[in-house]
Amino acid sequence: MRTALRTALAVAALVGTATASVVTATAAGAATATASSTSSACLAAKTIPSVFGGWKVKLVNSADSGASAKLLDEKGHVVSTVDQSRTVDSANGLRITGVLSAKPVFGQRSEGGPTPWKSTAFPVLSADCTQSGKLVRTLRLDSRTTAQVFKVSAGHYQARVYQSGKLVRFVDAHGRAGAALFGSRTLVLNPDGTTVTWTGAKTAANPRLGRYKLANGATVKLVKRAGVYGAQLTTGHGTFSVEYAKGRPSVQQDDVTLVVLGADGTLSGYVYGRAQKPPVYLGA
């Protein structure tokens, strides 16, 4: 009966046609990710010489927002930027081909007309940071926000979140849940492709370290180690291992409680069958 009630509540809480699923966890928790900060953040960057003598170009490849390139003068000031909003700047001889693809390419030239473009590949992201599956559904989260869910393989799903047509977040769920926080909304993607999404019920960025209480009385301890935020969930099932948000949000969940921790320390909680409230600070 508890399972049936939980399922009914989950379905009611979702936006669009998504189906919610919460994976029951044990107090032992999941292993902390060991990926490097660059790969876990799905961000890669490098700086190359500009075709204008003494200037440079900073190339950034981000799963969250696509490829971008900044033209910097000799003092490091930004002269021009190309990204998904503007992929070509003819006046400054900049362009990006495949700005949201797995292998974007930067092009630059010092003159127009028939002058050939000098091409440079953007730094490559890891496999878990690259959408490569089959589109299975699109969720409408609000009037200007949608999420596309892709199946990469059994137990591996990815999602891309767009606001007003621009990519703003990337989520990877491979053997564990992934999440995205954007504006007032939180999206959780499970490894089986199911999703849970809600608005509000979150703290501001960089909150105080210590314990927080969720709407059902469960607590979350916010910690910080070597500049990285971590969260430890305690429910009626016991105390989970600390999960660190190293570059990307971490997720902890049991049968009724969901906690997402952002890399900036933001805590977002969801409790099935309860009015959603922001985590309340209890003290250190």
KACORGI-V453161 format. One line per field, one symbol per residue. ss: DSSP state (@ for helix, = for strand, . for the rest). phi: phi as a letter, one per 30 degrees, with the letter a starting at -180 (. if undefined). burial: + if it has 9 or more other C-alpha atoms within 8 Angstrom, else -. A space follows every 10 residues. Layout:
ss=???
phi=???
burial=???
//
This chain:
ss=.@@@@@@@@@ @@@....... .......... ......@@@@ ..=======. .....===== ==...===== ==.....=== ==.....==. ...====... ....====.. .......=== =.....@@@. ...======= ==..====== ===..===== ===..===== ====...=== ==..=====. ....=====. .=.......= ===.....== =====..=== =====..==. ..==.....= ===...==== =.....==== =........= ===.
phi=.ddddddddd ddddcicdcd bcddccddic dddcdddddd dhbbbacbdd ddeicbbccb cbddbidbbc dcddciddca bbaddbdbbd dcibabciec ddbdbcbbac bdideddccb ddedddedcb dbccdcabcc dadbbbbccc cdadibbbbb cbbhicdbab bbbbiadcab caiccbbccd dcjdbbbaci hbdddhdddk cbccdcjdbb ccbbbhicdb bbcbbddkcd ddcccdibdc bbabdbbbbc cddcjdcbbb bdibddbdec dckd
burial=-----++-++ +-+++--+++ ++--+++-+- -------+++ ++++++--++ ----++++++ ++++++++++ +++----+-+ ++++--+++- --++++++++ -+-++++++- ---------- -++-+---++ +-+-+--+++ +---++++++ ++--++++++ +++--+++++ ++++--++++ +---++++++ +-++++++-+ +++-----++ +++++--+++ ++++---+++ +++++---++ ++++++++++ ++++++++++ +++-++++++ ++---++++- ----
//
